[in-house]
Amino acid sequence: MVVDCSGLTETLFESELFGYEKGAFTEAHTRKKGLVETAEAGTLFLDEMGDVPLAMQVKLLRLIESGSFRRVGRIETQQANFRLVAATHKPLAQMVADGRFRQDLYYRIRAFPILLPPLRERVADIPMLADSFLQRGGSSKHPVSVEPEAMARLQAHDWPGNIRELRNVLDRARLFADDGIVRAEHLPEDLGPHHAPGAGGSGHLPTNACPDTTSTTN
């Protein structure tokens, strides 16, 4: 089960994660299972973990530590059994130092850290990724390829939007590649070195960012 933590308020985060009882609040007309309960014996993926509201981090830590939770509006606790996988592009270590992320939760989720460098540091992977995106979205009878000049421009770009930006650029270019070949003129005009807006901004995965981490509750 996937939880997109970005943009969720404290109230929404709690009800999405733990569920709620009928009558717990005005719009709660029926009982609803939360994603923790739905992920029983499976995996719960918290995307953009750095956006979890500070007040909710306490309840999340309790869930991970004890394996128990309560639906909103319920007194009795329930036991959870799932594997937790969390990901973020934010520098959690710095957020801990600034008091924006709980230190105990930070060390609890770093059971098995995996660092994923930004695309700008993995230029050699771009041809393989481009081929994968182009073949995945097209017809197997009419494969789409990228000419050398266009590939050079792809590899020269800073990719502040990382993988998502690359996929969007290739999806757009495929529409112009009537003969199955993506050429340089099919790419956005500003694609290339020193043209990426906001280079070095929040679109990048910082090298000191907390990587994907996993932990297990029983």
LOSE-125005 format. One record per atom (N, C-alpha, C, O): x, y, z; residue in one letter. Coordinates in steps of 0.001 Angstrom, whole numbers, plus 500000, padded with zeros to 6 digits. Atoms other than C-alpha are relative to their C-alpha. Layout:
BEGIN
XYZA/...
//
This chain:
BEGIN
500847498809500000M/500000500000500000M/500882501241500000M/501892501292500702M/499206498780500138V/501293503458499073V/499295501165500686V/498100501383500492V/500517498792499372V/500826506574501189V/500845501174499515V/502049501217499770V/499298498796500427D/501752509904499579D/499888501018501128D/498834501625501318D/500032499148498811C/502690511961502643C/499986501487499676C/499641502295500539C/499944498584500350S/503093515242500763S/498597500564499851S/497745499967499192S/501278499320500139G/500178517625501081G/498911499505500926G/497812500060500913G/501007500495499074L/498342515601503751L/500072500764501312L/501143500901501903L/500043499348498696T/497223517516506821T/500080498940501091T/499979497744500816T/499902500944498879E/497582515958510266E/498748499133500092E/498844497920500275E/501257500742499889T/493898514970510343T/499844498988498872T/499476497839499114T/500117500901501141L/493901513475506857L/501004498862500087L/500688497719499760L/498962501019499904F/497157511637507485F/499573498914500981F/499728497726500700F/500409500966498978E/495787509987510629E/498857499118499510E/498891497903499704E/501142500785500460S/492496508912509049S/500382499088498837S/499863497976498734S/499560500832501112E/494223507623505893E/500832498819500504E/500697497695500019E/499097501031499509L/496814505685507864L/499295499007500918L/499470497797500778L/500597500859498978F/494721504339510735F/498522499685499774F/497977498794500425F/501415500220500207G/491176504521509393G/499167500711501063G/499709501405501924G/500853499338499014Y/488167505716511377Y/498715499211500197Y/498318498392499368Y/501269500618499659E/484976504592513058E/498843500864499507E/499004502068499305E/501197499264500383K/481483505591511995K/499677501035501075K/499617500710502261K/500333498942499067G/480620508923513582G/501192500656500661G/501021501505501536G/498796499418499393A/484235509785514447A/500088501493499716A/500619502252500527A/500079498585500349F/483723513117512658F/498823500177499040F/498170499201498669F/501220499669500746T/481061514843510559T/499808499155498746T/498701498680498492T/500123500713501273E/481798513090507248E/500191498494500134E/500157497781499132E/499759501435499797A/482430509654508797A/498673499258500095A/498211498956501196A/501309500649500024H/479178507965507727H/500105498490500158H/499139497835500551H/499776501435499843T/480679504465507735T/501387499766500571T/502229500664500562T/498661500365499533R/483637502675509264R/500913499801498799R/500503499244497781R/499047500141501105K/486733502790507082K/501317499428500507K/501863499882501512K/498687500559499687K/489859500659507189K/501088500984499590K/500973501658498566K/498854499188500373G/493146502534507208G/500988499195499181G/500843497980499043G/499026500683500845L/496110501713505001L/500880499051500793L/501365498057500254L/499233500911499147V/497970500153507933V/499291498656500098V/499916497602499975V/500792501224499894E/495168497631508359E/499914499285498659E/499951498056498604E/500099500585501338T/494868497091504606T/501301499322499587T/501296498362498817T/498688500553500356A/498604496374504362A/500381498787500832A/501546498390500840A/499746501163499146E/498292493407506741E/500796498923499261E/500409498469498184E/499113501034500546A/501100490898506065A/500649500420498684A/501179499581497956A/499387499500501224G/502320493116503217G/500934501155500279G/501579501204501327G/499072498874499906T/504257496342502638T/499233501316499990T/498316501513499193T/500546498644499958L/503337499908503570L/501119500946499566L/502157501037500221L/498987499107500547F/505243502455501470F/499612501445500295F/498607501938499782F/500220498589499691L/505432505990502901L/500887500836499087L/502088500969499324L/499257499168500941D/506461508220500001D/500076501423500541D/499103501925501102D/499746498656499466E/507936511636500912E/499817500032501517E/499040500820502056E/500053500123498547M/508443510664504550M/500320501319500701M/499829501569501802M/499624498730499397G/509944514081505238G/498850500972500147G/498986501983500836G/501162499120499918D/506486515648504828D/498994499572501064D/497946500200501211D/500917500432498941V/504873513727507693V/499919501096501064V/500954501529501570V/500135498953498985P/503436516333510128P/500694499606501299P/500661498441501693P/499228500272498788L/505523516624513297L/499153499315501061L/499621498385501719L/500865500603498990A/502573515782515543A/499689498535499680A/499519497722500588A/500295501370500398M/501892512616513540M/501205499089500112M/501059497868500157M/498795500816499883Q/505485511467513815Q/500016499205501295Q/500568498106501343Q/500079500705498722V/504822510512517438V/499169498731499852V/499571497666500321V/500878501150500186K/501958508200516453K/500607498991499038K/500412497784499183K/499343500898500942L/503949506791513578L/501103499219500697L/501275498024500453L/498957500675499239L/506845506012515906L/499397498921500899L/499946497825501011L/500666500969499124R/504447504276518322R/499545498788499193R/499636497651499656R/500425501095500867L/503077502226515434L/501170499084499664L/501042497861499720L/498830500792500377I/506555501109514372I/500565499246501199I/500943498080501083I/499416500604498807E/507761500415517910E/499137498886500581E/499646497814500908E/500878500951499316S/504719498597519305S/499196499123499047S/498684498075499440S/500812500750500954G/502996497401516152G/498517500140500270G/497723499326499798G/501416499804499672S/499708498757517504S/499533501381499559S/500336502304499426S/500573498727500419F/497358501544516417F/498526500024500385F/497949499000500749F/501431499847499747R/493854502902516968R/499361500755498848R/499893501762498382R/500765499238500976R/491309503927514385R/499542501302500650R/499358501360501866R/500529498735499494V/490141507523514746V/498591499745500535V/497738499209499828V/501317500206499399G/487180507449517136G/499852498684500716G/498764498367501197G/500066501293499329R/488033504059518610R/500910500000501217R/501971500625501203R/499207500059498777I/489322503292522117I/500967498825499964I/502130498959500346I/499164501203500002E/490642499757521619E/501109500092498944E/500928500672497873E/498876500032500938T/494007499236519957T/499933498734499150T/499330497735499543T/499907501141500899Q/494655496888517052Q/501472499725499713Q/502310500626499758Q/498631500389500331Q/497788494978516142Q/500207500055498491Q/499321499702497713Q/499657499906501420A/499517495573512819A/501156499055499692A/501986498764500553A/498917500874500449N/501794493289510843N/500340500364498562N/499667499925497629N/499645499547501338F/503525494902507891F/501488500350499952F/502141500502500984F/498633499523500217R/506890495851506419R/499910501449499560R/499144501795498661R/500023498578500322L/507571499565506303L/501147500365499066L/502305500039499325L/498994499448500908V/509383501164503372V/499712501495499889V/498586501892499588V/500186498545500046A/509921504938503456A/501001500616499038A/502125500133498896A/499114499310500941A/511386507321500892A/499821501501500146A/498732501975500472A/500081498547499974T/512191511020500823T/501146500605499208T/502207499998499061T/498916499265500652H/514191513574498868H/500553501072500928H/501494501782500571H/499592498950499080K/514567515815501915K/501158499545500896K/501293498351501165K/498865500332499119P/517699515969504157P/499522499807501435P/499539500750502226P/500581500242498683L/516217514329507248L/500967500283501137L/500557500752502199L/499021499732498941A/519453514596509229A/500005501484500360A/500072501838501537A/500041498566499750Q/519347518380508830Q/498672500399500639Q/498633501287501490Q/501300499715499408M/515639518414509657M/499956499599501468M/499292500254502271M/499896500403498593V/516402516538512885V/500725501077500791V/500303501445501888V/499222498952499330A/519004519167513781A/499185501280500161A/499372502021501126A/500825498796499955D/516459521912513041D/498734499820500828D/497979500772501024D/501185500268499207G/513772520249515149G/498746499779499176G/497638499847499708G/501157500207500868R/511519519553512149R/499684498523499778R/498674498190499159R/500230501436500108F/511827515761512319F/500525499343501267F/501609499677501745F/499626500640498737R/511953513530515388R/501248499141499841R/501358498345498907R/498756500758500057Q/515374512086516092Q/499757498511500205Q/500361497691499514Q/500256501416499734D/513987508808517517D/499364499310498798D/499681498158498504D/500610500575501197L/511839508248514419L/501020499880498879L/501020498898498136L/498972500013501044Y/514752509108512131Y/500883498758500110Y/501133498074499118Y/499125501161499832Y/516982506420513635Y/499221498697499920Y/499785497655499583Y/500803501221500061R/514113503946513800R/499759499563498556R/499734498365498276R/500296500376501393I/513399504075510051I/501259499739499179I/501172499289498036I/498752500206500748R/517084503890509062R/500568498598500218R/501782498421500322R/499558501367499770A/517212500135509578A/500856499479498844A/501853498789499061A/499254500459501185F/518419499489506020F/499964501097498954F/499130501058498049F/500031498855500925P/519245502714504154P/500548499668498614P/501520498926498473P/499549500140501390I/519603502806500366I/500044501395499389I/499015502068499313I/499855498687500610L/520944505949498718L/499788499913498500L/500425499108497820L/500247499937501444L/519586506760495259L/500455501370499505L/499761502362499724L/499493498704500480P/521699509496493624P/499071500607498970P/498335499877498307P/500827499347501012P/519954512088491427P/500452499611498595P/501579499160498392P/499727500412501379L/519793511468487692L/501211500712499422L/501924500144498595L/498861499251500537R/522387514174487003R/501328499339500356R/502347499603499717R/498781500716499610E/524923511935488773E/500035498589499427E/500943497816499731E/500063501333500607R/523909508853486765R/499790500128498489R/498904499494497915R/500134499739501442V/524385510061483191V/500086498716499180V/499401498578498167V/499828501248500750A/525474506602482050A/498733499156499985A/498586498275499138A/501243500777499938D/522044505244483030D/498929500525499048D/497941499838498790D/501048499370500806I/520111507609480750I/499652499193498737I/498464499040498453I/500383500802501174P/520347505476477537P/499132498802500361P/498155498514499671P/500784501164499578M/519042502419479390M/498599500415500453M/497613499763500109M/501292499514499526L/516267504404481087L/499136500481498836L/497936500210498788L/500740499495501159A/515287506106477827A/499421498843499187A/498260498885498781A/500467501156500748D/515038502777476033D/498840499313500715D/497868498896500087D/501055500643499217S/512941501337478854S/498696500785499924S/497632500200499722S/501207499175500056F/510504504272478883F/499354499958498619F/498133499859498502F/500527499962501361L/510148504342475103L/499358498680499600L/498325498674498930L/500557501298500372Q/509541500618474728Q/498789499653500852Q/497876498964500396Q/501115500305499107R/507211500446477717R/498719500676499538R/497630500123499696R/501199499262500386G/504853503038476307G/499629499867498538G/498644500459498098G/500278500113501429G/504963502037472662G/499618498598499584G/499408497721500422G/500343501312500534S/504152499121470413S/501268499184499782S/502273499700499293S/498832500874500165S/506533496159470395S/500334499795498522S/501472499476498179S/499758500181501432K/506103495959466602K/500719501207499403K/501368501094498363K/499375498789500513H/507332499522466143H/500821500666501115H/500400501678501676H/499174499441498919P/510141500180468656P/500493501403499674P/500724501736498512P/499525498624500158V/511265503773469199V/501420500090500547V/501707499576501628V/498613499838499576S/514957504676469427S/500351501488500037S/499584502331499570S/499533498618499869V/516936507851470153V/501283500166499198V/502233499407499388V/498795499766500783E/519464509243467670E/501118500547500898E/500832501116501951E/498863499573499174P/522988510053468993P/499961501467500428P/500266501779501579P/500031498584499641E/522548513838468870E/498967500278501089E/499217501049502015E/501045499824498987A/519318513661470847A/500439499395501323A/500167499961502382A/499517500625498768M/520914511289473357M/501044500877500682M/501081500962501909M/498992499101499430A/523806513711473821A/499344501144500759A/499822501552501817A/500710498926499308R/521347516442474728R/499340499491501279R/499321500186502294R/500597500583498795L/519554514144477157L/501050499839501096L/500780500103502268L/498951500234499012Q/522841513321478857Q/500650501290500482Q/501328501294501510Q/499423498715499598A/523870516992479011A/499081500788500921A/499498501766501542A/500984499273499185H/520713518074480830H/500219499733501491H/500720498674501870H/499804500136498547D/520750518640484620D/498905499187500682D/499126498679501781D/501116500780499487W/517384516911485210W/499610500347501430W/499702499500502319W/500462499652498652P/516094518849488223P/498776499204500418P/498521499031501610P/501180500810499694G/512922516753487962G/500287498517500040G/499368497710500185G/499573501400499929N/514916513492487945N/499242499103499016N/498960499515497891N/500594501007500887I/513238510370486494I/498682500464499401I/498415500218498225I/501306499563500499R/509784511942486194R/500161500963498823R/499416500892497846R/499771499043501081E/511153514761484040E/500458499284498736E/499995499599497640E/499517500759501149L/513000512326481774L/498851499258499325L/498734499268498099L/501137500743500572R/509884510212481312R/499059500929499250R/498593500589498162R/500902499054500661N/507754513262480469N/500582500520498690N/499862500666497702N/499337499524501215V/510305514537477935V/499915498943498904V/499649499264497746V/500034501073500994L/510411511147476211L/498579499713499522L/498373499400498349L/501400500193500414D/506616510770476208D/499609501053498964D/498903500755498001D/500285498913500938R/506405514143474442R/500718499761498668R/500134499928497597R/499207500210501211A/509191513301471983A/499444498857499154A/499515498895497926A/500546501145500735R/507538510004471061R/498870500421499054R/498689499830497989R/501113499523500828L/504540511930469688L/500481500572498670L/499753500542497678L/499451499409501225F/506806513620467112F/500806498986499175F/501106499233498007F/499143500983500678A/508809510509466208A/499157499069499134A/498963497900499465A/500876500790500880D/506599509318463362D/500717498810499375D/500096497785499092D/499252501098500620D/509365507164461903D/500685499115501047D/501508498267500700D/499434500852498956G/510279505623465278G/501362500447500496G/502024499711501228G/498692499499499549I/513385507784465833I/499822501353500670I/499322502293500054I/500052498729499280V/513564510510468487V/501234500808499612V/502365500389499862V/498907499144500429R/515665513339467055R/500123501216500916R/499241501485501732R/499732498841499148A/517148516434468678A/498896501039499915A/498563501677500914A/501048498984500159E/514419518665467237E/498687499602500679E/497787500429500826E/501202500441499292H/511797516579469029H/500051500310501495H/499052500160502199H/499810499725498574L/513190517590472425L/499705501470500301L/499799502305499401L/500242498597499636P/512300520799474331P/501221500866499711P/502355500412499866P/498901499111500383E/514396523795473239E/500962500288501146E/502156500491500925E/499140499652498865D/515690524447476761D/500690498786500613D/501281498882501689D/499372501207499466L/516933520889477230L/501483500005499698L/501887500091498538L/498558499989500188G/520661520815477772G/500676500613501214G/499995500949502183G/499272499465498847P/523375522120480119P/499643501451500272P/499477502250499350P/500212498623499539H/522690525276482141H/498656500589499583H/498462501803499648H/501303499484500410H/519114525523480886H/498885499517500917H/497739499945500777H/501042500556499157A/517282523596483586A/499576500993501052A/500398501408501869A/500460499038498999P/515112525954485646P/500068499406501384P/499700498251501598P/499948500448498614G/515711525717489368G/501069498963500252G/500961498191501204G/498947500991499797A/518869523649488989A/500555500133501390A/500874501230501849A/499509500012498636G/520029522623492421G/498907500248501013G/499185500324502210G/501102499732499101G/516572523270493876G/499404498726500549G/500053497681500576G/500629501120499323S/514070520975495551S/499737498816499084S/499422497726499562S/500228501119500905G/513704518871492401G/501093498970500063G/500885497826499659G/498895500931499917H/517086517289493054H/499881499156501254H/499308499589502254H/499849500806498809L/517659514439495441L/501349500340500590L/502367499971500004L/498719499596499443P/520354515877497736P/500863498794500327P/500353497728500672P/499112501117499722T/523407513728498230T/499981499632501466T/500348498510501815T/500069500316498583N/522900513956501991N/498579499703500442N/498282499695501637N/501388500273499643A/519195513137501805A/499885498633500631A/500666497727500337A/500256501308499427C/517832510320503887C/499480499094498898C/498473499426498273C/500410500867501095P/517541507426501427P/498769499202500364P/498238499307501470P/501067500942499717D/514794504873501109D/500435499153501177D/501577498695501228D/499665500826498853T/514674502989504369T/498906498998500233T/497761499221499839T/500996501003499701T/512917499881505536T/500093499592501446T/501180499567502024T/500038500577498680S/511840498578508887S/498753499137500088S/497821499317499305S/501073500949499919T/509490495841509986T/499330500054501357T/499997500151502387T/500729500121498754T/506779495710512586T/499350498642500042T/498987498088499004T/500622501321499845N/505362492510513930N/498673500118500731N/498000499112500955N/
//
